[in-house]
């Protein structure tokens, strides 16, 4: 099996998906490039038990970091921290999905 035929998915906590959807909606309103596809996926995440394709999660994280950069001077610090926190949780989830699972039988 080639890696292109297998798409990794990531299960995220519901609150993270909901927060990401809220921030992605802001990104779409600010015309952040590439924010529409992850917004649709995160908005529908509850229908899929909050399981999303890793590339969509990665794209969402990137969009949220761009949004944070563009709004850093105009939003409250607490709102900026919340946005960055969600982006970093998404990015960390993607990083974890790239790590191979370890089997205890080799230890």
C-alpha positions as CSV (number, residue, x, y, z in Angstrom):
1,X,0.0,0.0,0.0
2,X,1.4,3.4,-0.9
3,X,1.1,6.4,1.4
4,X,-1.0,8.2,-1.1
5,X,-3.7,5.6,-0.9
6,X,-4.0,5.9,2.9
7,X,-5.2,9.2,4.3
8,X,-4.5,9.8,8.0
9,X,-7.3,11.0,10.1
10,X,-7.3,12.8,13.4
11,X,-9.9,12.6,16.1
12,X,-10.2,15.9,17.9
13,X,-12.1,16.8,21.1
14,X,-15.4,18.5,20.4
15,X,-14.5,21.8,22.1
16,X,-11.4,22.1,19.9
17,X,-13.4,21.5,16.7
18,X,-16.1,24.1,17.8
19,X,-13.5,26.7,18.7
20,X,-11.6,26.0,15.4
21,X,-14.9,26.5,13.5
22,X,-15.5,29.8,15.2
23,X,-12.0,31.1,14.4
24,X,-12.2,29.7,10.8
25,X,-15.4,31.6,10.3
26,X,-13.5,34.8,11.2
27,X,-10.8,33.8,8.8
28,X,-13.3,33.4,6.0
29,X,-14.8,36.8,6.8
30,X,-11.3,38.3,6.6
31,X,-10.7,36.5,3.3
32,X,-7.8,34.4,4.6
33,X,-6.8,32.2,1.7
34,X,-7.7,28.5,2.1
35,X,-10.0,28.9,5.1
36,X,-13.3,27.9,3.5
37,X,-12.5,24.2,3.1
38,X,-11.4,23.6,6.7
39,X,-14.4,25.7,7.9
40,X,-16.8,23.4,6.1
41,X,-15.0,20.3,7.5
42,X,-14.9,21.6,11.0
43,X,-18.5,22.8,10.9
44,X,-19.6,19.3,9.9
45,X,-17.2,17.5,12.3
46,X,-19.9,16.5,14.7
47,X,-21.5,14.4,12.0
48,X,-18.2,12.4,11.7
49,X,-17.5,12.0,15.4
50,X,-15.0,14.8,15.2
51,X,-12.7,12.8,12.9
52,X,-11.0,14.9,10.2
53,X,-8.4,14.3,7.5
54,X,-4.9,15.3,8.7
55,X,-4.4,17.7,5.7
56,X,-7.6,19.6,6.6
57,X,-6.5,19.9,10.2
58,X,-3.1,21.1,9.0
59,X,-4.7,23.7,6.7
60,X,-6.9,24.9,9.5
61,X,-3.9,25.4,11.8
62,X,-2.1,27.4,9.1
63,X,-5.2,29.6,8.5
64,X,-5.6,30.3,12.2
65,X,-2.0,31.3,12.5
66,X,-2.3,33.7,9.6
67,X,-5.5,35.1,11.2
68,X,-3.7,35.6,14.5
69,X,-0.9,37.4,12.7
70,X,-3.2,39.7,10.8
71,X,-5.3,40.5,13.9
72,X,-2.6,40.7,16.5
73,X,-2.8,44.4,16.8
74,X,-6.6,44.7,16.8
75,X,-7.9,42.0,19.1
76,X,-7.8,41.5,22.9
77,X,-4.8,39.6,24.1
78,X,-7.1,36.9,25.6
79,X,-8.8,36.4,22.2
80,X,-5.4,36.2,20.5
81,X,-4.2,33.7,23.0
82,X,-7.3,31.6,22.5
83,X,-6.9,31.6,18.7
84,X,-3.2,30.7,18.9
85,X,-3.9,28.0,21.4
86,X,-6.4,26.3,19.1
87,X,-4.0,26.6,16.1
88,X,-1.2,25.0,18.1
89,X,-3.4,22.2,19.3
90,X,-4.3,21.5,15.7
91,X,-0.7,21.6,14.6
92,X,0.3,19.3,17.5
93,X,-2.4,16.8,16.5
94,X,-1.1,16.8,13.0
95,X,2.5,16.2,14.2
96,X,1.4,13.3,16.4
97,X,-0.4,11.7,13.4
98,X,2.9,11.7,11.5
99,X,4.7,9.7,14.2
100,X,4.7,6.0,13.6
101,X,2.8,3.9,16.2
102,X,5.2,1.9,18.4
103,X,4.5,-1.7,19.1
104,X,5.4,-3.1,22.5
105,X,6.4,-6.4,21.0
106,X,9.7,-4.9,19.8
107,X,10.7,-3.8,23.3
